[in-house]
Amino acid sequence: MKNLFINKLAVLALAVAGMFSVVAFSQTTEEGPGPSEQPSAPMEMGQGQPSDSQGMDAQGPDMHESNAQPTEAQPGGPSGEAPATTDQGVARLSLIHGDVSTQRGDSGDWSAATLNQPVMTGDKVSTGDNARTELQLDFANIIRLGPNSKVNVANLTRKNIQIQLGQGIANYTASKDSEAEPEIDTPNVSVHPSHHDGVFRIEVRPDGDTIVIVREGEAQIATPQGSTEVRSGEMATIRGDANSAQYKIGDAPDRDDWDRWNSDRDHMIRNANSWHHTNRYYTGTQDLDAYGQWRNVPDYGDVWYPNEGGDWAPYRDGNWVYEPYYGWTWVGYEPWGWAPYHYGRWMYAGGAWGWWPGPVWGFYRPFWAPAYVSFWGWGGGFGFGFGWGGWGGFGWLPLGPCDWFHPWWGGYRGRFGWVGRGGWGGGRFGGFAPLHGGTRFSNVNNIHDNHVFRAMSTVNAGHFGAGRVNAVAATREQIGGARMMAGNLPVVPSRASLSASGRAAAPSTVRNGGSQSFFGTHNNLARPASFQQETAGLRQTMQQSHVGAIPAGGRSSEFAARGTNSLARRQPWHLIDAGRKPRIERPGNRQPFAWHVERTREFSVGRWRISPVHAAERKYAFGRAGLCRIT
């Protein structure tokens, strides 16, 4: 009976811990460190969080009582692919030579580009001197930029692609299998490739002229004065602004180095051996040839094994960025890191991690995801490491063919909370059903296998999504105290969450230059939600779900004031009588309080390091760093 009472008191202590670990986050997203600035290195799990007394006291918002503790998810909820399905397309930055930078939506900040970076509607891409880059817009459309070029992705959906070339040179390759209607606009002409295999060279010159050369296929060009067809081997010169543009058709010049380079890239992508092992809809399959081998796994077929070391694990070398609609999206830094991180599943078979592409039948349409992982958390009463919003750390585990997948975007966006591993299966909490029956390659069910649990990557909760993550493998202790998330993470992105590289843009690539007009025949220009609207909507969803918001980077937080025991605002708590019978007090309120609970491990939290003195009687106290255990 005494133990039961003690345990209840311990739970009560834990339930209040989140109140002191963070400060309120304003409803209006403030300008913070932009993506053009190098984010601070994330703190690894197991390290003590440094003292930040200035940050705690200098943050303006008041601190209120919060129900920010992790809550248990209820069974039910959305199920299947339909709630997560969207028409929004995601392009891949698939090649970078030289200085290339990107601007995310309405952020106004340019950041150095990185390989495998997602590019969506509203984003901009710019190249520097002697630079080249390639964007795979989908499985059938590719655009490449030459030196000193800039494009705006005006619209990118499954049915419509609209690219605006503001300056420089581009090569557009389209396949006859394309399901999208492509359009490339310049300041004075609109180019519409035909529904056949085609290769188109488009150049916006410094004097304002546009040159359109059709190397293969045919295209229609349109100006306010009319339209015409340009066939293979022809060149169109468009002169004048959008109101007075005139065109002239002539013979195309001979191919040069730019044309030959593009032809070589098209040939390499089209004839990659890995297409024989994957679905044709998979973008990025061509990169698998040079970085791994295919092996046959009984009952699963072809599985791709990357040429990586023995301690390597999927989804570790990279970064989490925040994308419109999709939310947290993995950017793999491996040169092949697109298709294996956004399609299929990972399995440990034959002594190594391999990627199973899933069904490859012609009628199967693969589902692109920002990552095929399950999110985990610990702290807040589930283990060591008290911190942000009741969580000490976050982890992510690659999903296997036999695992349920629980998305965190679209209709699943409001799905928060944790679930026990034992109650996860069978679709009780919705999500996508496994791609394969059984549990042989269920990474969740086999989490205690030495190879599987080491594939869980972890970071401090206060540093998730705030720049490049230096993730480390989970420990047995962390796994023992971890709980799986029901889908979404309670993390609100900051501007640092928009940069895939965390590096400043090269000056030669930054071309703000004010607004620029383009001539287009299709008014398909999308108006994605602003970053401020995105973050405000996410915080509102968390409030409605009674979930405490953790800011990416852990600088501040917002909580809704709930309950009746409102605490004093931003007043420090003092540790007193720190001997055999410790207690704490707050200025103006001399009522000490402490809770007893059995713990025996040595650990560190914030400014205090605590070691066991009497293993059977442990004390909890509040301090500047949150909940602290003292002896």
N, C-alpha and C positions, 0 to 999 in steps of 0.2 A: 504494500500500500504506500509505504514511504517512497519507494522507487517510482511508483506511478505519479505521485505528487511531484517529485523532483523532475521527472521527465516533462510533465505538463508545464512546470515553471520554465524549463529550458526552452520549450517551444515558444512560450510567451516572449522570452528574451529574444529569440531569433526573429519573431514576427515584427519586432520594433526596430531591428537592426538597420533596415534600409533607410530609416528616417534620417540617420546621421551620416550616411555614406556619401551623399551627393547634395548639390544645391539646385534650386529651381531653374528650369530651362524656359526661356521666354518663348511665347507663342510666335513671335516674329524671328525668323532666322537672321542672325546678325552676321555681318561680314567677319569671317575668321581667317585663318591661314588659308589662302587660296591654293588651288592645285598647282600653281606655278612655284610654290614654296616647298622645300623638302620637309615632309612630316617628320616628327620626332620618332625615333625608333621605338617600336612597341616593347612593352615589358613582358618578359617571359614568365610563364607559370612557375611558381615556386619562389620567385623573387619578392622581397618585401616592397610594397609601394612606398615611394619616397614621401617624405613630409612635404606638405604643400600648404603651410599655414597661411601664406599670403593668398593663395587661391581660395581657401575656405572662407577667409574673412573679408576678402575684397570683392567677392561675387555679390552683386547687388541684391538679387531676389531673396525673399525670405524663405526660410525652411519651414515646411509644414509637415504634419503627420502624413504618412503615405502608406498605402497598401501595396507598396512596390515589391513585396516579397513574391517570389515565384509561386504561382498557383497551379493547381492540378487541372488539366484539361478534362472536359466531359466527353464521353463517347458521342459518336454521330458526326455531323458536319458534312461539308461537301465531299463528293467522291467522283472519281473518274477524271478524264482529261477535259471535259467540257468546261468546268468552272475556270480552268487555267488557260484555255485556248484564247488566242488573240490574233488579230490580223497584223499586229506590229512585227515588222521584220528586224533582224539584227545582222548587221554586216560584220565581217571579220577583217581586221587589219592584218593581212597575211604575209606581207613582205615590207621590209624597211631597209633602204640603202641611203645613208647620209642622215641629215637632220630632217625630221618630220615631227609635226606637232598637231594637236587636236584641241578643239574648243567644245566643251560639253554644253549643248543646249543654250540656255540664256545665262550661263554662269559668268560670261565675260572674261574668263581666264583661259589663257593658252597654257598647255602642259605638254611636255615631251611625250610623244607617242611610244607605245611599246607593242611588241609582237603579240598577236592574239587579242588585242584590245577590241571590245565591242564598239560598234558605231551604229547609232540609231538616228531616227528622224530628228532634225534640228541640230545635229552635230556638224562641225566643220573640220576639214583636214587641209593642212598646208605643208608644202615642202620648201626646203632651202636650196642653196646653191649646190648643183651637181647631185641632187638627191632624187630618189625614186621611191614610190610606194605602191602597194596593191591593196585594193579592197575587194573582197569576195562578197558581193551584195546578197547573193543566195547561191543555190547550187548551179544556176545557169547564167548568171550575170556577173561580170567582173569589170572593174574600172581600175586603170593604172594612171598614176600621175608622174610627170616628168619634173625637172627642176623648176623652182620658183612658180609653183602652181597652187591653186586653191580651189576647193570645191565645198559647196554646201549640200548636205543631204536634206533636200526639201521635203521628200516623202519617201518612205521605205515601208511598204507593206507587202503582203503576199501577192496582191494583184496590181500594185502600182509602184513604180520606181521613178523618182524624179530627182535628177542631179543638176545642180547649177554650177557651171564652170566659170569662175570669175576672172581667172587669168591663167596663163600657162598652157600646157599641153596635156592631153589625156588620150588614152586608148580604151575604147569600150568594146568588150567581147560579149556577144549574146549567143545563147544556144537556142536551137529550134524547139527544145523541150521547155523553154521558159514558160512559167505560168503567169508572169508579171508583164505589164505593159510598160516598157521603159521609155523614158524621155530625158534627153540631155539638153539643158537650156544654157545659152550664153546671153550676154547683154543685147544681142540683136537677132538671134535666130533660135529656133527650136528644132531639135533633131529627133526623129522617131525611127529607130531601127525596125526593120520588117520582122515578121514571125518566121525567120529562117536563121540558120547559122550566119553570123555576121561579125565583121571586125571593122571598127570605125575609129578614125583618127580625127580628133577635134582640137583645134588650137585657137586660143584667144590672144592675139598679138598686142603689143604695147600701143599700137596706133588705133586699136579698137576693131580691126578687121577680125572676122572669124573664118577659119579654114576648116572645111569638112572634107575628109578623104575617105572613100569607101574602099577598103582593101578586100572585103569579102561580103557577099550579100547585097542588100540595098537598103536605103533609108529615105524617108520623106523629110524634107526641110521646109520650115514655114516661117514667114515673116508677115508683118501687117499688110504687105503688098501682094501676098499670095504664097503658094507652095508649089513644090516640084519634087520629082523623084531624082535621087542620085544613086547610080548603079555602080557595081563593082568596077574598079579601074577609073572612076571619075573623081573629080575634085570640084567642090563648090566654094567660091569666094564670096563672102557676104560683107558688104561695106556700108558704113553709115550707122546711125543709132537706131533704136527700136522703132522710131517713128518714120524714118526715111530709108531704111535698109533696102539695098538692092543686091541681087545675087547674080553670079555668072558661073556657068558650068563649063568645065574643060577637062582635059586628060590629067590623071593623077601623075605625080612625079615618081621616079623609081624609089624603091624601098631604101631606107637608110638604117643606121644602127638602132634607132628607136623602134622601127618596125620589126627588125630582125629579133631584137630582144623580146618584144611582145609575142612574136610568133613562137619563139623557143619556150616561153612561159606557158602559152596556150597548149603547146604540144606536150609538155611535161605533165600538166594537170589532166589533160584529156586522156593520156595513155598510161597513167599510173597503174601499177599492178594491183594496188590495194582496192581498186574498184571491183575486182573480182571477189572480194571478201566482204564488202559492205553494201549498204543501200545507196543508190545513186543520189538520193537527196542529201546525203551527208556532205556538208561543206568541210573542206580541209583534209579529206581522205588522202589526197596525193602526198602529203607530208609523212605519212606512215612508212612509206617504202624505205626511206633513207635512215630511219631511226628505230627500227625494230624488225621483228620477224613474226610470221604467222605460224601458229601451231594448232593442231586439232585436239580438242578436248571432247571425250566421249559424251554424247547426249547434248552437246552444246555447239559443236562445229568449230569454225575458225575463231581463234582468239589471238589478239595481237599483244606481243610482249615487247615493251620498250627496252632499248639498250641502256639500262640504268643500273646503278650499283645495288648491292644486296640490302642496304638500309634505306633504299628509296621507297617512297609511298606516294600514291596519287593525291592530288589536291594539297600539296604541301609547299611547293615552290611557286609562289604566285601572290595574288592580291585579291581582296574582296572590294569591288567597286559597286556603287549604287547606280542602277539604270532605271529610267522611267518605265513604269508598268511592272517590269520584272523584279525590281528591288535588288537585293544582294546577289551579285553576279561574279563568278570566279574568273579571274584572268590568269591562265597558266603561263608561266614563263618558259616552259620547255618549247623548243621550236615546233614541235608537233601538237602543242597543247590546245587544240580547238575541238576537233571531233570527239576525242576520247573523254573530254570533260563536259560536253553538252549533249551527247547521245549515248545510248548503250549503258552498260554497267561494268563494274570492276570486280574481279574475283581472284582469290589467291589459289592458284592451282599449279601443280608441277614445280613447286619450290619458288615461285615468283608471282608478282602481281601482273595480271593480264587484263586486257580490255576486251570484253565481249560486245560486239556491235549490236547484238539483238537480232531480231528477225530481218532477213535480207530479201524476202520475197517481194516481187514486183508490186503487189497490191498494198503492202504495208507502208504507211506514211509515218516516218519517225517524228517524234515529238522533241523539239528543241527546248532545253531547259537551261537556266542560268548556272545550274550545277546539279548533279545527281548525288546528293549527300543527305545525311540526316544531321541536324544540329543537336548539340548536347550542351548542358550547363551544369556547373557545380558551384558550391558555396550556398549561402542562404539556408543552411541547415542540412545540406546534402553532402557536406564534406568540408574541407579546409579552404580558406581563401575568401573571406567575406569582403565584399567590395561594392561594385556599382549596381544599384537596383536590386540588391540582395544576391547578386551573382558574383562569384569570384573569378570565374573563367568560362570561356566558351570553347567548344570543340566541334569538329565536323568529321564524319566518318563516310568514306565512299560506300555507296550502296551496291549490293550484289544483285544478280539476276533473280534471286528468291526473296528479295526485300520489298516491302511496301514503300512507296515514295510519297512524302507529304510536302506538297509545294507550299510556297510562301508568297505567291503573287496572285493577281486576279481575284477570283472568288474565294481563294484560300487566304487572302491577305490578312484578314482579321482573326486568323487561327493562332492563338497564343496558349501558353501553358505547357506543363510537362506531363509526361505519362511514364508509368513504370514499364520496364522492359517486358515484364511478364504479361502485361495487358495490351501490348502494342499490336500483335498480329491479328489476322483474320478480318482486317478492314473495319475494326470497331471504331476507329477514328477517321474514317474516310480515306481519301488519297487515291493514288494510282495502285492498281493491283500489280503483284510481281509479274515479270516477264517470263518467268519459268517456275514450274511447280517444285515442291519440296523445300528443304532447308539446307541442303548441302552447301550451297553458296549464298547463304543469308549471312551477311556480315554482322547484322544486328544480333541474330541468334548466336553467332559464334564469336561474340565480342571478347570472350575471355581466352580465346585462342591467342597464343603468343604473337603470331604474325598479324592477326586481324586487329587486335587492340593497339598494336604499335602503329597502325595506319591511321589512327585518330590523331588529327592535328589540333593543337591547342594554342590559345593566346589568352592573355589577361582580358577580362571582360571590358575594362575601361579603354582598351586600345584596339578593339575590333573595328574595322572599317575606317581607320584613320591613317591610311598610307600603307605602304608595303608591310606585310605581316611576316615577321620572322617566327613562323610557327615551329613548334617542337612536338615530338611524339608524346602522347599521353603516358602517364605513369599508372601503375597498378592502383595506387592510392586514389588518383583522380577517377579512374574507371569505377572503383568501388563506390564512390560518392556521387557519381554522375547520374543525371536524369535526361532522358531524351525529350526534345522539344516537339510540340505538336505541329510544328510547321515553321512559323515566323519567329524571328528573333526580336526582342524588344529594344532594338537599337535604332536611333534616329540618325540619319547620315548628316555629316557636316560637309563643307565644301572640299575638304581634303578627301572625302569619299568619292569625289568625281574623277580623281586622277588615277589612271591605271598604273602609271610609272612612279608617281611621287617626285618627279624631277622637273626642273624648270625648262621651259621651251627655249630653243635656240633663238636668239634675236632675229636671225635671217628668215625665220618662219612665221613670225608674228605679223599678221597683216589685218589689223582691225579696219582701218581706212574708212570708217563710217559705213552707211548703208549702200547697197548696190542694187540696181534694177536689172531684172532678167526678163527676156521675152519667152513666154510659155503659152502653149495652146491649151493645155489642161490645167485648170485651176484646182489641182489636187494638193496644194500646199497644206501641210498639216500644221496645227498649232498645238504642240504638246504642252502639257501643264508645266508651269514654271517650277524651278527647284523649290522656291518658297511654298508654292501650293502643294507640292509633293510632300514636303516635310510636315507642313501643317496638317494635311490629311492623315498622315501616318500617326502623328501624335494624337489626333482626335480619335482614330481607331483604337489606339492603345488605351486612351481614357475610357472609351465605351466598353472596352474589355477589362477595365480595372487592372491595367498593367502599367507598371512604372516605366517611364521612358529613360533609356540609357543613351546619352549622346555619344556618337562615335568620337573616340578620343578621351571620353570621360572628363571633359572640362566642366560641364555643368549638367543639370537635369531639371526636368519639370515634374512636379507631382500635383495631383489634384488633392485638395484638402478634404479628407474624409474622416469620419469618426468624430468622437466628442472630446478626446484627450489631446487637444492641440498643444504642441510643445512651444517652449520659449524660442524666440527667433534668433538664430545664429549666435547663441551664447555658448561659450566653451564649457566643456565638462572637465572637472578636475578629479584626478585620481588621488584619493586620500587613504591613509592608514593601510598602505600596501604591504601588509605583513601577513600574518596567519589569517586575519579576518578582514579582507579588503572591502572597501566600499567606494562609491563615487558620489559626488554631489555637484550641483549646479549653483552658481552664484545667485543669491536671492531665494534659494530653496534648499534648505539644509537637510532635507529628508534623504538619507542615503538609501540605496537599494542595490541588491545584487542577487543573482540566481545561482543555484548550485547545479552542476551537471558533471557526470563522470567523463573525463578525458585524460589521456595519459601522454599524448604526443607533444613534443616541443615544436613551436612554430613562431612565426613573426607576423605581426600585422601593424602596418603604419609605422609609428614612431616607437612602438614597444616590442621588445622581445621577451617572450614568456616561456619559462621552463617549468616542468612539473616539480612540485615540492611534495605534495601529498596526492597520490594518484587517485584516491577515492573521493576527494573533495576538491572540485575545481570551481572557480568563480568566473562570472562574466561581468564586464563593466563596459560602459560606453565612453568613448574618447573622441578626439578630433578625427581620427581615421575611421570611425565607425565602431562596430562591436569589437571589443577586445577581451580576451580571456586572460585572467591574471591568477597568480597563485600566491 
